[in-house]
Amino acid sequence: MRVLVVVGVCQGVSRGGGWAPVLSDVSFDVERGEVVAIVGGRLSGKTTLLEIVAGIAAPERGSVWLGERELTRMRERKRTRLRGRELVWLNRAGMSQRYRVAQLVGWPLAFRRGRRETERRAGQMLERVGALDCARKRWPELSPWQQVLVGFARAFVGTPQLVVIDDLLDGLGPHATTEASRLLRSLIAESEPRAGVLMSTSDRDSAVFADRVWSLGRGGKLTPTSGHRHADAEVLPLRREDGRGGSRQVG
């Protein structure tokens, strides 16, 4: 079952008096329990793509679906409400530096559960990932490996449908990348319903454990590199507009 469907997303920037594509007709999907990686160099547009998927930014054209809900037609308030609960965004530079780790991890639960229950659940998740000793620290005080652990704890403390990870796993090295992949897989297996994961990386070694890998290259084109089903290789349209301005699923 698809948890994420991205269809025909386009985005560009003004450059030299003209328009330069950052994302050009990008289409792909993520299934439940699956890890999909987007690989691209610096300024390739991968962060822009993940921000659109997470509902932080809006595309010039195209649509993004979380299950049966079209994020690209939602009001910003509704997208914000989803983010951190059913749709989790993890970005090393974007994590709050003001709050302690226990508060960061518990934030997705703060508006639905009492303070005591939130603190209990946050502690459980930090212990689950092996980062309980980080609970009273703040994000800048953590090592890159500890940031990965805390990020995973925050992502899976609730009941996420989709976890979007932007560059968090870059530069860990082979051993730590393997350990991170094992932990992520086990957290996915424990989630109910099973979450899908979309991650970006500039380091191909960090994407080796993904089920499918896409490469984002020049002109904002997304091309399959490994693990792709036949439908993905052809980038078949998963949804298309109907004549009334709504949408319907195809395929």
Order of alpha helices (4+ residues) and beta strands (2+ residues): beta-beta-beta-alpha-beta-beta-alpha-beta-alpha-alpha-alpha-beta-alpha-beta-beta-beta-alpha-beta-beta
